[in-house]
């Protein structure tokens, strides 16, 4: 799944190379056209307001789950965790849901940054 605002060709090439490197076969190429944190501009105003769309309400992520649920995919390869969700709890809930319910994997091309010890 490529990132919403990037060049699709570059993203597809990166995702394809990552999948090949790890021995994953590509079953479907999905593009989540709804960005995780879009900005809505009001007519006649120069200000914006962030509107958040959770992963399971975005068409791309609903299709990911449908593909996995139907047995057409064993997991999903995405560029980074923010393509799933920028919210930590929600991101981890998606990973847990796919893993526990379907035994599916989520592979990040750009791995999560390790949490610094406090």
C-alpha contacts under 8 A as a table, 3 or more apart, distances in Angstrom:
res1	aa1	res2	aa2	distance
1	X	12	X	7.87
1	X	15	X	7.45
1	X	29	X	6.74
1	X	30	X	5.39
1	X	31	X	5.39
1	X	32	X	6.92
1	X	76	X	7.36
1	X	77	X	6.22
1	X	78	X	4.84
1	X	79	X	7.04
1	X	83	X	7.95
2	X	6	X	7.61
2	X	8	X	6.58
2	X	11	X	5.27
2	X	12	X	6.43
2	X	15	X	7.34
2	X	30	X	7.70
2	X	31	X	5.94
2	X	32	X	7.45
2	X	78	X	6.28
2	X	79	X	6.24
2	X	83	X	7.76
3	X	6	X	5.68
3	X	8	X	7.80
3	X	11	X	7.06
3	X	31	X	7.76
3	X	32	X	7.62
3	X	78	X	7.83
3	X	79	X	6.64
3	X	83	X	5.98
4	X	31	X	7.43
4	X	32	X	6.38
4	X	33	X	5.75
4	X	34	X	6.87
4	X	35	X	5.41
4	X	83	X	7.63
5	X	35	X	7.54
6	X	10	X	7.83
6	X	11	X	7.04
7	X	10	X	5.46
7	X	11	X	6.22
8	X	11	X	5.04
8	X	12	X	5.90
9	X	12	X	5.14
9	X	13	X	6.13
10	X	13	X	5.18
10	X	14	X	6.21
11	X	14	X	5.07
11	X	15	X	6.03
11	X	79	X	7.74
12	X	15	X	5.06
12	X	16	X	5.85
13	X	16	X	5.11
13	X	17	X	6.04
14	X	17	X	5.23
14	X	18	X	6.17
15	X	18	X	5.13
15	X	19	X	6.11
15	X	77	X	6.82
15	X	78	X	7.05
15	X	79	X	7.01
15	X	109	X	7.26
16	X	19	X	5.10
16	X	20	X	6.14
16	X	26	X	7.64
17	X	20	X	5.14
17	X	21	X	6.06
18	X	21	X	5.09
18	X	22	X	6.40
18	X	109	X	6.68
19	X	22	X	5.34
19	X	23	X	6.11
19	X	24	X	4.86
19	X	25	X	6.86
19	X	26	X	7.23
19	X	77	X	7.18
20	X	23	X	4.96
20	X	24	X	5.75
20	X	25	X	7.12
21	X	24	X	7.72
26	X	29	X	7.31
27	X	72	X	6.96
27	X	73	X	6.42
30	X	60	X	6.35
30	X	63	X	7.74
30	X	64	X	7.57
31	X	60	X	5.88
32	X	35	X	7.16
32	X	58	X	7.04
32	X	59	X	6.49
32	X	60	X	3.99
32	X	61	X	6.73
33	X	59	X	7.66
33	X	60	X	6.86
34	X	38	X	7.69
34	X	53	X	7.78
34	X	58	X	6.08
34	X	59	X	7.46
34	X	60	X	7.67
35	X	38	X	5.54
35	X	53	X	7.81
35	X	83	X	7.84
36	X	52	X	6.40
36	X	53	X	5.91
36	X	54	X	7.11
36	X	55	X	7.42
36	X	82	X	7.37
36	X	83	X	6.71
36	X	84	X	7.30
36	X	85	X	6.21
36	X	86	X	7.36
37	X	50	X	6.43
37	X	51	X	6.13
37	X	52	X	5.00
37	X	53	X	6.74
38	X	50	X	5.99
38	X	51	X	5.75
38	X	52	X	6.64
39	X	48	X	6.01
39	X	49	X	5.58
39	X	50	X	4.61
39	X	51	X	6.05
40	X	48	X	5.53
40	X	49	X	5.37
40	X	50	X	6.27
40	X	51	X	6.69
41	X	45	X	7.08
41	X	46	X	7.26
41	X	47	X	6.34
41	X	48	X	4.56
41	X	49	X	6.56
42	X	45	X	5.43
42	X	46	X	7.55
42	X	47	X	7.09
42	X	48	X	6.72
45	X	48	X	7.89
53	X	57	X	6.38
53	X	58	X	6.75
54	X	57	X	5.51
54	X	58	X	6.79
54	X	85	X	7.22
54	X	90	X	7.85
55	X	58	X	5.35
55	X	61	X	5.73
55	X	62	X	7.68
55	X	84	X	6.17
55	X	85	X	6.67
55	X	94	X	7.90
56	X	59	X	7.72
56	X	61	X	5.81
56	X	62	X	5.62
57	X	61	X	7.53
57	X	62	X	6.97
58	X	61	X	5.62
58	X	62	X	6.28
59	X	62	X	5.11
59	X	63	X	6.17
60	X	63	X	5.17
60	X	64	X	6.33
61	X	64	X	4.85
61	X	65	X	6.35
62	X	65	X	5.28
62	X	66	X	6.19
63	X	66	X	4.85
63	X	67	X	6.04
64	X	67	X	5.25
64	X	68	X	6.28
64	X	76	X	7.23
65	X	68	X	5.08
65	X	69	X	5.81
65	X	98	X	7.64
66	X	69	X	5.05
66	X	70	X	5.92
67	X	70	X	5.24
67	X	71	X	6.35
67	X	72	X	5.06
67	X	73	X	5.57
68	X	71	X	5.19
68	X	72	X	5.75
68	X	73	X	4.67
68	X	74	X	5.84
68	X	75	X	6.57
68	X	102	X	7.10
68	X	104	X	7.17
69	X	72	X	7.62
69	X	102	X	6.71
70	X	73	X	7.72
71	X	74	X	7.01
73	X	76	X	7.59
74	X	103	X	7.70
74	X	104	X	5.13
74	X	105	X	6.61
75	X	104	X	4.69
75	X	105	X	4.39
75	X	106	X	5.62
75	X	107	X	7.67
76	X	104	X	7.90
76	X	105	X	6.40
76	X	106	X	5.03
76	X	107	X	6.21
77	X	106	X	5.94
77	X	107	X	4.64
77	X	108	X	5.98
77	X	109	X	7.17
78	X	81	X	7.50
78	X	83	X	6.81
78	X	106	X	7.45
78	X	107	X	6.28
78	X	108	X	5.19
78	X	109	X	6.25
79	X	83	X	6.92
79	X	108	X	5.52
79	X	109	X	4.77
79	X	110	X	5.82
80	X	83	X	5.77
80	X	84	X	7.66
80	X	108	X	5.19
80	X	109	X	6.09
80	X	110	X	5.08
80	X	111	X	6.63
80	X	112	X	7.42
81	X	84	X	5.40
81	X	85	X	6.34
81	X	86	X	7.08
81	X	91	X	7.21
81	X	108	X	6.69
81	X	110	X	7.92
81	X	111	X	7.75
81	X	112	X	6.81
82	X	85	X	4.75
82	X	86	X	4.79
83	X	86	X	7.72
84	X	91	X	6.18
84	X	94	X	7.78
85	X	88	X	7.30
85	X	90	X	6.44
85	X	91	X	5.06
86	X	90	X	7.94
86	X	91	X	6.90
87	X	90	X	5.40
87	X	91	X	5.96
88	X	91	X	5.13
88	X	92	X	6.17
89	X	92	X	5.29
89	X	93	X	6.08
90	X	93	X	4.90
90	X	94	X	6.24
91	X	94	X	5.29
91	X	95	X	6.47
92	X	95	X	5.08
92	X	96	X	6.03
93	X	96	X	5.04
93	X	97	X	5.90
94	X	97	X	5.05
94	X	98	X	6.18
95	X	98	X	5.42
95	X	99	X	6.03
95	X	105	X	7.84
95	X	106	X	6.80
96	X	99	X	5.09
96	X	100	X	5.77
96	X	101	X	7.98
97	X	100	X	5.45
97	X	101	X	5.61
97	X	102	X	7.69
98	X	101	X	5.55
98	X	102	X	5.44
98	X	103	X	6.40
98	X	104	X	5.37
98	X	105	X	7.07
99	X	102	X	5.66
99	X	103	X	4.31
99	X	104	X	4.84
99	X	105	X	6.20
100	X	103	X	5.51
100	X	104	X	7.80
101	X	104	X	7.97
108	X	111	X	5.38
108	X	112	X	7.69
